[in-house]
Amino acid sequence: MERNVKLAGIFLAGSFVLYYTHKFNDYTKQTVSARKALRSSLALTEHYPSPVSPPESWCDQVRSARQDIDPLLRIHYPCEHLSPAISAVVCMITAGVPEGKESRTVFSKSDYINGALALGMSLRQNMNTDSPTATTTTHMLFLVRDGYTIPKSDEERLRAVGWTIGIAPKYELEKQYIPRFARYATTYTKLSAMGLSEYKCVMLMDADTLAVGNLDSLMDCSLFATNDSDGSQRVASEKMTYEVPRLAGALDYYHGRWMHFNTGVLLYNTAVNKRKDNSQVNEVQRVYKLTQNADFMKRFESDQIYLNNVYPERTNVELNNRIIEEENENKSSNVREGKGEVISLPFRSNMQTHVEVQLPQFWETRKLQIFGPANSNAAAYDGTILHFTEKKGWQCPELYEPPSTPNAGKCDGKKEPLCFCREGWRYWRALRDAKQRLIENQSTGKIAASPDNQGNAKPKENAEPTALISPESTHETPKPHHCINDDFQPHHKISVWTMLNDNESYVQGALKLGRAIRKHTTETSFDLIVMTLSHKPLKPQQYEDLKNAGFLSCVVEPIPPPASTQGKTRSDLREKFAVLHVWAMTFYDTVLFLDADTHVQKSITPLLTMDLEGKTIGVTQDIRARKWVETFNSGVLLLHPSLAEYTRLTELLSSGMEFEYVMADQGFLNVVYQKDWKEIGFVNNANLALYRFQREFWDKTPVEDLVVIHYTMQKPWKCQSKGPYGPICDLWIQAE
């Protein structure tokens, strides 16, 4: 009996393989060699772990969720070492013209790879991708169209910024249906993303997009949730009384009117396969089969126009105008007409840059709402995504700061470099950060062995196929900060730091400093952080007081001074070398470090958003021995973190180089950045020595215009109203 059961099982398994092999041959109509390549990729990815694998593994979830999807329509990616997630961001590369053949409208493989690198880095900075305890963890999937390849070196670069590389099916069209515009000839492959039913939702983002605001509120999939009559929340797909929302997209400004949803950023409701009728599993197959339906199919301009015909709710210009009007009135509801399948994303979630020129007033109004007044470096609203439409980020001038000239509106995109490119600096900054991350991974030995050209780990010769292993998951990713305390949780991309040891007087200074910063700087989102040393912890009450003043706590290991400085450094400055840690705080785009003996009496937003004009740090010229000197004072220090720069600094510190040892970190930094610093202005570091020895210069600036006062000659907690610095001391004494 047992033997008969085994034989029956073998027979059924063989029949299953024969059936799909036959189906595969009829279905694809490809060459023999192409079929072999596709079979090879299927063999590598379809063999999920056997039933002995842990029941909660991600591969088990993938297998279970996709069991009713045609294997030829499935996306394949490494699953074995991925932790569970509720959502994914997907970016695809489907084709590219040869290098050197790029034009204004068609792009090369390297263009798209650079776009994906910048996008990947922006996602890591604006989305929870790897927290083992978070409930909104999101995977990042970079998918290569089956049959297309990318170089191993590009795979390595993509993994360095967090992408897991997989394969997307071809979604072949009959010749008469292939879009005429070459760039769209292969992009129907993007439709396969709606079949990733192991996730609750999937965000499809083109390589010409960039996350500039936190996306967690989108990637928690709550957009597809609704409330029952009792107020409890449930997934919309579980409610059987109305048509299920299939996707969420932002309106496109198309041919001079709001028409269609734009598919450069598209959020799919992939969780609806949890309905009893399994509708979403059938949906991905339905949408594909429509491409073979002669009664429906025609030569659409692109996959975007095709999808807007499948879900035609955004072809109604009158409705679309109402949607825009509701956005203008800041209404928070998602507009849905009746039993529609399309939910509206706000314009900020797909800020198409052609609107910058075609509707300049609309663009500037939205930009003001999202980024704040004259402050492009401020933290954007949650869910903000830039979409470089008319000109791609890689076609824009290589800038790393916002352009200083105002938006003139109408312009000639062929003749004026900044036309359609006023946000291009964000792309170049993200790409720079991505390349820096690769350098950091290489320097720390965290780059994995190269996989094959399709992003799959190479199996051993004649080995049994197994689930793909993601090199990204087998190596630790460098932390984006050096804080060793588990409760440190960064929030914004801009940060203001001070440093304390166990000197209680400086704690008093930090408290007043923190309260003053919070009081005067309300228009910019930033983290306020106090750095303390692991071997000199503060008292519990001091930590509590600092927390109440708005500080986050970051505990770091000390950085000892070089042995050659023994006995030559001021005792109160010997531990200041730990300030070098701020260069390693790469979660942040911008760091402003303030000594605890400084006092802020105006908004520091202009300082936080200052253009360093190519220099590495921003500081002010110093005064020593009663006169101006060519060195700078580092009590107010502006910089953009870089792990590579941190490594360089620590190596130089231990190299035996000569510097003014008595001034500790300031002496060291003056040698390193002798010709590489920008003057940030007297008002941003009003050194008390100038009040004493250069009074004529000091008095040229009204005291109420000073932003940061630096109490160098006398610590503020020792100040007296009747002393030599009386009026300036009173500013600190009278502060809260």
C-alpha positions in Angstrom: 0.0 0.0 0.0 2.7 2.5 1.0 4.6 1.6 -2.1 1.5 2.3 -4.3 1.1 5.7 -2.6 4.7 6.7 -3.3 4.3 5.6 -6.9 1.1 7.6 -7.2 2.9 10.6 -5.8 5.7 10.3 -8.2 3.2 9.9 -11.1 1.3 13.1 -10.0 4.5 15.1 -9.6 5.7 14.0 -13.0 2.3 14.9 -14.5 2.6 18.3 -12.9 6.0 18.9 -14.4 4.9 17.7 -17.9 1.8 19.9 -17.7 3.7 23.0 -16.9 6.5 22.2 -19.4 3.9 21.8 -22.1 2.1 24.9 -21.0 5.4 26.8 -20.9 6.3 25.8 -24.5 2.9 26.9 -25.9 2.7 30.0 -23.7 6.0 31.8 -24.3 6.7 31.3 -28.0 10.3 32.1 -27.4 13.5 30.6 -28.8 14.8 27.3 -27.4 17.7 29.1 -25.7 15.5 31.7 -24.1 13.2 29.0 -22.8 16.2 27.3 -21.3 17.3 30.5 -19.5 13.8 31.0 -18.1 13.6 27.4 -17.0 16.9 27.8 -15.2 15.7 30.9 -13.3 12.5 29.1 -12.4 14.3 26.1 -11.1 16.5 28.3 -8.9 13.6 30.2 -7.4 10.6 27.9 -7.4 12.1 25.3 -5.2 11.3 26.8 -1.8 12.6 25.1 1.4 11.1 21.7 2.1 8.5 21.2 4.8 11.3 20.7 7.4 12.0 24.5 7.1 10.8 26.7 10.0 7.0 27.1 9.6 7.3 30.9 10.0 10.0 31.4 7.4 9.5 34.1 4.7 9.9 31.5 1.9 6.9 29.5 3.4 4.8 32.7 3.3 5.8 33.4 -0.3 5.0 29.9 -1.4 1.6 29.9 0.4 0.6 33.3 -0.9 1.4 32.6 -4.5 0.3 29.0 -4.9 -2.6 29.9 -7.2 -0.6 32.3 -9.5 0.5 31.0 -12.8 4.3 30.2 -12.4 5.0 32.1 -15.6 3.7 35.3 -14.1 5.6 35.1 -10.9 8.4 37.4 -9.7 11.4 35.6 -8.2 13.8 36.9 -5.6 15.9 35.6 -2.7 13.6 34.6 0.2 15.4 32.3 2.6 17.2 34.9 4.6 14.7 37.7 4.5 12.8 38.5 7.6 9.0 38.9 7.4 7.7 42.2 6.1 4.2 43.6 5.4 5.2 45.6 2.4 7.8 46.0 -0.3 9.2 48.8 -2.6 9.8 47.5 -6.1 12.0 49.1 -8.8 12.5 47.4 -12.2 14.9 47.6 -15.0 13.5 46.2 -18.3 15.8 47.5 -21.0 18.3 50.3 -21.8 20.0 51.6 -24.9 23.8 50.8 -25.4 26.2 53.2 -23.7 26.8 56.2 -25.8 23.4 56.0 -27.5 21.5 57.9 -24.8 19.4 60.8 -25.8 17.0 63.3 -24.3 14.3 60.6 -24.3 16.0 57.2 -24.1 18.5 56.1 -21.5 21.2 53.6 -20.9 21.5 50.7 -18.5 23.9 52.8 -16.4 21.4 55.7 -16.3 18.8 53.4 -14.8 21.3 51.8 -12.4 22.4 55.2 -11.1 18.7 56.1 -10.7 18.1 53.0 -8.7 21.2 53.7 -6.5 19.9 57.2 -5.7 16.4 55.8 -5.1 17.7 53.0 -2.9 19.7 55.4 -0.8 16.8 57.7 -0.4 14.6 54.8 0.7 17.1 53.7 3.4 17.0 57.3 4.7 13.2 57.6 4.6 11.8 54.1 5.3 12.1 51.3 7.9 13.8 48.6 5.9 15.6 46.4 8.4 14.4 46.8 11.9 13.8 43.3 13.4 11.3 44.5 15.8 9.3 47.0 13.8 5.8 46.1 12.6 6.2 48.1 9.3 9.4 46.6 8.0 9.6 47.0 4.2 11.6 45.0 1.7 13.4 46.6 -1.2 13.3 44.6 -4.4 15.2 45.5 -7.5 13.9 43.4 -10.3 15.6 42.7 -13.7 13.4 41.7 -16.6 13.9 38.1 -17.5 16.5 37.7 -20.2 18.1 41.1 -19.5 21.3 41.3 -17.5 23.2 43.8 -15.5 27.0 43.7 -14.7 28.1 42.1 -11.5 29.7 45.3 -10.4 26.3 47.0 -10.6 24.7 44.2 -8.6 27.3 44.9 -5.9 26.5 48.5 -5.9 22.8 48.0 -5.7 23.1 45.6 -2.8 25.3 48.1 -1.0 22.3 50.5 -0.7 19.9 47.7 0.3 18.3 46.3 -2.8 17.6 42.6 -3.0 17.9 41.6 -6.6 15.4 39.3 -8.4 13.8 38.5 -11.7 10.5 39.8 -13.2 8.7 37.9 -16.0 8.8 39.2 -19.5 5.1 39.8 -20.1 5.5 39.6 -23.8 3.1 41.4 -26.1 2.1 40.5 -29.6 4.0 42.7 -32.1 1.0 44.8 -33.1 0.5 45.9 -29.4 4.1 46.9 -28.6 4.3 50.6 -27.9 6.0 52.6 -30.7 8.2 54.6 -28.3 11.2 52.4 -27.6 11.4 53.3 -23.9 8.0 51.7 -23.3 8.5 48.6 -25.4 9.3 46.4 -22.4 7.7 48.2 -19.5 4.5 46.0 -19.3 6.7 43.8 -17.1 5.9 46.3 -14.3 2.4 44.9 -14.1 3.8 41.8 -12.5 4.3 43.7 -9.2 0.6 43.3 -8.4 1.2 39.6 -8.0 3.5 39.9 -5.0 0.7 38.7 -2.8 2.9 37.7 0.1 2.8 41.4 1.0 -0.1 43.5 2.2 0.9 46.3 -0.3 3.6 46.9 -2.8 4.9 50.3 -3.9 6.2 50.3 -7.5 8.7 53.2 -8.0 10.5 54.0 -11.2 14.2 54.6 -11.2 13.6 58.3 -11.9 11.9 58.7 -8.5 13.3 59.7 -5.2 12.0 59.5 -1.6 12.4 62.8 0.2 9.9 62.3 3.1 9.4 59.4 5.4 7.4 56.7 3.6 6.5 54.5 6.6 2.9 55.9 6.7 2.5 54.6 3.1 4.3 51.4 3.6 2.2 50.3 6.6 -0.6 49.7 4.0 -3.1 51.6 6.2 -4.3 53.5 3.1 -6.3 50.4 2.1 -7.9 50.1 5.5 -11.4 51.3 6.4 -13.5 51.6 9.6 -16.5 49.4 10.4 -19.6 51.0 12.0 -18.2 50.2 15.4 -15.1 52.2 14.7 -12.8 49.2 14.4 -10.3 49.1 11.6 -10.2 46.3 9.1 -8.5 45.7 5.7 -10.7 47.1 3.0 -10.3 43.9 1.0 -12.1 42.0 3.7 -15.3 44.1 3.3 -17.5 42.4 0.8 -20.0 45.2 0.4 -18.1 47.3 -2.1 -15.6 46.9 -4.8 -12.1 46.4 -3.6 -9.5 49.2 -4.0 -6.8 47.7 -6.2 -4.3 50.5 -6.2 -3.5 54.0 -5.1 -1.9 56.5 -7.5 -1.4 60.3 -7.9 -2.9 62.2 -10.8 -0.8 62.9 -13.8 -0.6 66.4 -15.4 -0.9 65.0 -18.9 -1.1 67.1 -22.1 -2.2 70.2 -20.2 -4.8 68.7 -17.9 -5.1 66.4 -14.9 -5.7 63.1 -16.6 -4.9 59.5 -15.5 -3.0 58.3 -12.5 0.8 58.3 -13.0 2.4 54.9 -12.7 5.9 56.1 -11.8 4.8 55.7 -8.2 2.0 53.2 -7.7 0.8 51.5 -4.5 -0.8 48.1 -5.1 -3.2 46.6 -2.7 -1.7 43.1 -2.9 -3.5 41.9 0.3 -6.8 41.4 -1.3 -5.9 37.8 -1.9 -7.0 37.3 1.7 -10.6 37.6 0.5 -12.6 34.3 0.2 -12.9 34.6 -3.5 -9.1 35.0 -3.8 -9.7 37.9 -6.2 -6.2 39.5 -6.2 -4.5 36.3 -7.2 -6.9 36.2 -10.1 -6.4 39.9 -10.7 -2.7 39.7 -11.7 -3.7 37.0 -14.2 -6.8 39.0 -15.4 -4.7 42.1 -16.0 -2.1 40.1 -18.0 -4.8 38.2 -20.0 -6.3 41.5 -21.1 -3.1 42.1 -23.0 -4.0 39.1 -25.2 -7.6 40.0 -25.5 -8.2 41.4 -29.0 -11.5 43.0 -28.0 -9.7 45.1 -25.3 -6.1 45.4 -26.4 -4.7 47.9 -28.8 -1.3 49.6 -29.2 -1.5 51.8 -26.1 1.1 54.6 -25.8 2.6 52.9 -22.7 1.9 50.6 -19.8 0.5 53.6 -18.0 -2.2 54.3 -20.6 -3.0 50.6 -20.7 -3.4 50.4 -16.9 -5.6 53.5 -16.9 -7.8 51.7 -19.4 -8.0 48.7 -17.1 -8.9 50.9 -14.2 -10.5 53.9 -16.0 -11.6 56.0 -12.9 -9.0 58.7 -13.5 -10.0 59.4 -17.1 -12.7 61.7 -15.8 -11.2 65.2 -16.0 -14.1 66.7 -14.0 -13.5 64.3 -11.1 -9.8 64.8 -11.3 -10.2 68.5 -11.0 -12.3 68.0 -7.9 -9.5 65.8 -6.5 -7.0 68.6 -7.0 -9.4 71.1 -5.5 -9.7 69.0 -2.4 -6.0 68.9 -2.1 -5.8 72.6 -2.5 -8.2 72.9 0.4 -6.0 70.6 2.5 -8.8 68.0 2.9 -7.4 64.8 4.3 -9.8 62.3 2.9 -8.9 60.0 0.0 -11.3 60.8 -2.8 -13.1 57.7 -4.1 -16.2 57.8 -6.3 -18.7 55.1 -5.5 -17.3 51.6 -5.6 -14.0 52.6 -7.3 -10.9 50.6 -7.5 -8.4 53.5 -7.5 -7.6 55.5 -4.4 -5.9 58.9 -4.8 -2.4 59.5 -3.6 -1.7 63.2 -2.9 0.4 65.1 -5.4 3.3 65.2 -2.9 3.6 61.4 -3.2 4.4 61.8 -6.9 5.7 65.3 -7.4 6.2 65.2 -11.2 8.8 67.7 -12.0 7.3 68.8 -15.4 4.7 70.5 -13.3 7.4 72.8 -12.0 7.5 74.5 -15.4 4.0 73.8 -16.8 2.1 74.9 -13.6 4.7 77.0 -11.8 2.3 78.6 -9.3 0.8 75.3 -8.4 4.3 73.8 -8.0 5.5 76.6 -5.8 2.4 76.4 -3.6 2.8 72.7 -3.1 6.5 73.0 -2.5 5.9 75.6 0.1 3.5 73.3 1.9 5.8 70.4 1.7 9.2 71.9 2.4 8.4 75.1 4.2 9.3 78.7 3.3 12.7 79.2 1.5 14.0 76.0 3.1 14.5 73.2 0.7 16.6 71.3 3.3 13.9 71.0 5.9 12.4 67.6 6.5 9.6 67.1 4.0 6.1 66.0 4.8 5.7 62.2 5.2 5.0 60.4 2.0 6.8 62.9 -0.2 8.3 61.5 -3.4 9.9 63.4 -6.3 9.4 62.1 -9.8 11.9 63.4 -12.4 9.6 63.3 -15.4 10.5 65.7 -18.2 14.2 65.6 -17.3 15.6 62.7 -15.3 17.8 63.4 -12.3 20.9 62.1 -14.2 20.2 64.7 -17.0 20.2 67.6 -14.5 23.3 69.7 -13.7 25.5 68.0 -11.0 24.6 70.1 -8.0 24.5 69.2 -4.3 22.7 72.2 -2.9 19.5 74.0 -4.1 19.9 76.6 -6.9 20.1 80.1 -5.6 18.1 81.6 -8.4 14.3 81.8 -8.1 12.0 79.6 -10.2 11.2 81.7 -13.3 8.4 79.3 -14.4 8.3 78.9 -18.1 11.7 78.0 -19.6 13.4 76.2 -22.5 14.3 72.7 -21.4 16.7 72.3 -24.3 18.7 75.4 -23.6 18.4 76.1 -19.9 20.1 73.5 -17.7 17.9 74.2 -14.7 14.7 73.9 -16.6 12.8 71.0 -15.1 15.8 70.5 -12.8 15.4 72.7 -9.8 15.2 69.6 -7.6 18.0 67.8 -9.4 20.4 68.5 -6.5 18.5 66.0 -4.4 19.2 63.3 -7.0 22.9 64.0 -7.1 23.1 64.2 -3.3 21.4 60.8 -3.0 23.7 59.3 -5.6 26.7 60.7 -3.9 25.5 59.1 -0.6 25.0 55.8 -2.4 28.5 55.7 -3.8 29.9 56.6 -0.4 28.0 53.7 1.1 29.7 51.4 -1.4 33.1 52.7 -0.5 32.3 52.2 3.2 31.1 48.6 2.6 34.3 47.9 0.7 36.5 49.4 3.4 34.7 47.3 6.1 34.7 44.1 4.2 30.9 43.9 4.0 30.5 43.4 0.3 29.4 39.9 -0.6 30.8 37.6 -3.2 29.6 38.4 -6.7 26.5 36.5 -7.8 25.7 35.6 -11.4 24.4 38.2 -13.9 20.8 37.9 -12.9 21.3 38.6 -9.3 21.1 35.0 -8.1 23.6 33.2 -5.9 25.5 30.7 -8.0 24.6 27.1 -7.1 27.3 24.5 -6.8 27.7 22.2 -9.8 25.0 19.5 -9.8 23.7 20.8 -6.5 20.0 20.5 -5.6 18.2 23.9 -6.3 17.5 25.8 -3.1 16.0 29.1 -2.1 18.2 32.0 -3.1 20.4 33.6 -0.4 20.6 37.3 -0.4 24.2 38.5 0.1 22.8 41.6 1.8 21.2 39.5 4.5 24.4 37.5 5.3 26.5 40.6 6.2 25.8 43.2 8.7 24.9 46.6 7.4 27.0 49.4 9.0 24.9 51.3 11.6 24.1 54.8 10.4 25.4 56.2 13.8 27.9 55.4 16.5 25.5 55.5 19.5 25.8 52.4 21.6 22.7 52.9 23.7 19.7 50.9 22.4 17.2 53.7 23.1 18.7 56.1 20.5 16.2 56.4 17.7 16.9 59.1 15.1 13.8 60.7 13.5 14.8 63.6 11.2 17.5 64.2 8.6 18.9 67.3 10.3 20.5 67.2 13.7 21.9 69.5 16.3 24.5 68.1 18.8 26.3 69.1 21.9 28.7 67.0 24.1 29.0 66.4 27.8 31.1 64.6 30.2 30.5 64.3 34.0 31.1 68.0 34.6 27.8 69.2 36.1 28.4 72.8 35.1 28.3 71.9 31.4 25.1 70.0 32.0 23.5 73.3 33.1 24.8 75.0 30.0 23.4 72.2 27.7 20.0 72.5 29.3 19.7 76.2 28.6 21.1 75.7 25.1 18.6 73.0 24.3 15.6 75.0 25.6 16.8 78.1 23.6 17.2 76.1 20.4 13.7 74.6 20.7 12.2 78.0 21.5 13.7 79.9 18.6 13.8 77.2 15.8 10.2 76.1 15.2 10.1 76.1 11.4 12.6 73.3 10.8 12.3 69.6 11.9 15.5 68.4 13.5 16.9 66.0 16.2 18.5 67.6 19.2 21.1 65.3 20.6 23.5 65.2 23.6 26.5 63.1 23.2 27.9 61.5 26.3 30.8 59.2 27.0 30.4 55.5 28.0 33.0 55.7 30.7 31.5 59.0 32.2 27.8 58.6 32.3 25.6 61.3 33.6 23.3 60.9 36.6 19.8 59.6 35.9 18.2 62.9 36.9 20.5 64.7 34.5 19.5 62.5 31.7 15.8 63.0 32.6 16.3 66.8 32.7 18.0 66.8 29.3 15.2 64.6 27.9 12.6 67.1 29.2 14.6 69.9 27.4 14.1 68.0 24.1 17.4 66.1 23.8 17.9 62.6 22.6 20.7 60.8 24.3 23.6 59.3 22.3 26.3 57.4 24.3 29.6 56.9 22.4 32.9 55.3 23.2 35.7 57.8 23.9 38.3 58.5 21.2 41.6 58.8 23.1 44.1 61.6 22.2 47.3 60.5 20.4 50.0 59.3 22.8 52.2 62.2 21.6 49.8 64.7 23.2 50.3 63.4 26.7 50.6 66.4 29.1 50.3 68.8 26.2 46.5 69.1 25.9 44.2 71.1 28.2 42.7 68.8 30.8 39.2 70.0 30.1 39.6 69.3 26.4 41.3 65.8 26.3 37.9 64.1 25.8 36.8 66.4 23.0 38.3 64.1 20.4 35.1 62.1 20.7 33.4 64.9 18.7 34.8 63.1 15.6 32.0 60.6 16.0 29.6 63.1 14.5 31.1 62.4 11.1 29.9 58.8 11.4 26.3 59.7 12.1 25.4 59.0 8.5 21.6 58.7 9.2 21.7 62.5 9.1 22.2 64.7 6.0 23.3 67.6 8.2 25.0 67.9 11.6 25.4 71.1 13.5 27.7 70.7 16.6 27.5 73.4 19.3 29.7 73.5 22.4 27.7 73.5 25.7 29.1 77.0 26.5 27.2 78.5 23.6 23.8 80.2 23.7 21.2 80.5 20.9 18.9 83.5 20.8 17.5 83.4 17.2 16.4 80.7 14.8 19.3 78.5 13.5 17.4 77.4 10.4 19.6 79.6 8.1 22.7 78.0 9.6 21.2 74.4 9.3 20.4 75.0 5.6 23.6 76.9 4.7 25.4 75.9 1.5 29.0 75.0 2.2 29.9 75.7 -1.4 32.0 72.6 -1.8 33.8 72.9 1.5 33.8 70.1 4.0 32.9 72.1 7.1 31.4 75.4 8.1 33.1 77.3 11.0 34.2 80.9 11.9 37.6 82.6 12.0 39.2 82.6 15.5 40.7 85.3 17.6 43.8 84.3 19.7 46.1 86.5 21.8 43.7 89.5 21.2 43.9 89.4 17.4 42.5 87.7 14.4 44.3 84.5 13.3 44.1 82.4 10.2 42.7 79.4 12.1 39.0 78.7 12.9 37.1 78.1 16.1 35.2 74.8 16.1 32.8 75.5 18.9 30.1 75.9 16.2 30.7 73.3 13.5 28.5 72.5 10.5 29.1 69.4 8.4 27.6 66.6 6.3 28.4 63.2 7.8 30.4 60.6 5.9 31.8 57.4 7.2 34.7 57.5 4.9 35.6 61.0 6.2 35.3 59.7 9.8 37.7 56.8 8.9 40.1 59.3 7.4 40.0 61.5 10.5 40.6 58.7 13.0 43.5 57.4 10.8 45.1 60.8 10.7 44.7 61.3 14.4 46.7 58.1 15.1 49.2 58.8 12.3 51.5 61.0 14.4 50.7 64.2 12.5 51.7 67.4 14.2 49.0 69.9 15.4 48.4 72.3 18.2 47.9 69.7 21.0 46.8 72.2 23.6 43.5 72.9 21.8 42.8 69.2 21.3 40.2 68.5 18.5 40.2 72.2 17.4 44.0 72.1 16.8 43.7 68.8 15.0 40.8 69.9 12.7 42.6 73.1 11.8 45.4 71.1 10.3 43.1 68.6 8.5 40.8 71.4 7.1 43.4 74.1 6.7 42.0 75.2 3.3 38.8 73.3 3.4 36.4 75.4 5.5 33.6 77.9 4.8 33.2 81.0 6.9 29.7 80.8 8.4 29.7 84.3 9.8 30.3 86.1 13.1 26.6 86.1 14.0 26.7 82.3 14.1 29.7 82.1 16.5 30.0 85.4 18.3 33.1 84.7 20.3 33.2 86.5 23.6 36.9 87.2 23.0 35.8 89.6 20.4 33.7 91.5 22.9 36.8 91.8 25.1 39.6 92.5 22.6 37.9 93.6 19.3 35.0 95.6 20.8 34.8 97.9 17.8 34.1 94.9 15.5 31.7 93.4 18.0 29.6 96.6 18.3 29.0 96.7 14.5 26.4 94.0 14.9 23.4 94.7 17.1 23.3 92.1 19.9 19.8 91.2 19.0 21.0 90.0 15.6 23.5 87.5 17.0 22.3 83.9 16.5 24.9 82.0 18.5 27.0 83.5 21.3 30.0 81.6 22.4 31.2 82.2 26.0 34.9 81.4 25.5 36.4 83.9 27.9 34.1 83.2 30.7 31.7 80.2 31.0 28.1 81.4 31.1 27.4 79.6 34.4 30.1 81.7 35.9 28.9 84.9 34.4 28.0 87.9 36.6 25.9 91.0 35.6 28.5 93.3 37.1 31.5 91.5 35.5 33.5 92.6 32.4 31.0 90.8 30.1 27.9 91.9 32.0 25.4 92.7 29.2 26.3 89.5 27.4 26.2 87.5 30.6 22.7 88.8 31.3 21.5 87.2 28.0 22.3 83.8 29.4 21.3 84.5 32.9 17.9 85.7 32.0 17.2 82.9 29.5 14.9 80.1 30.6 
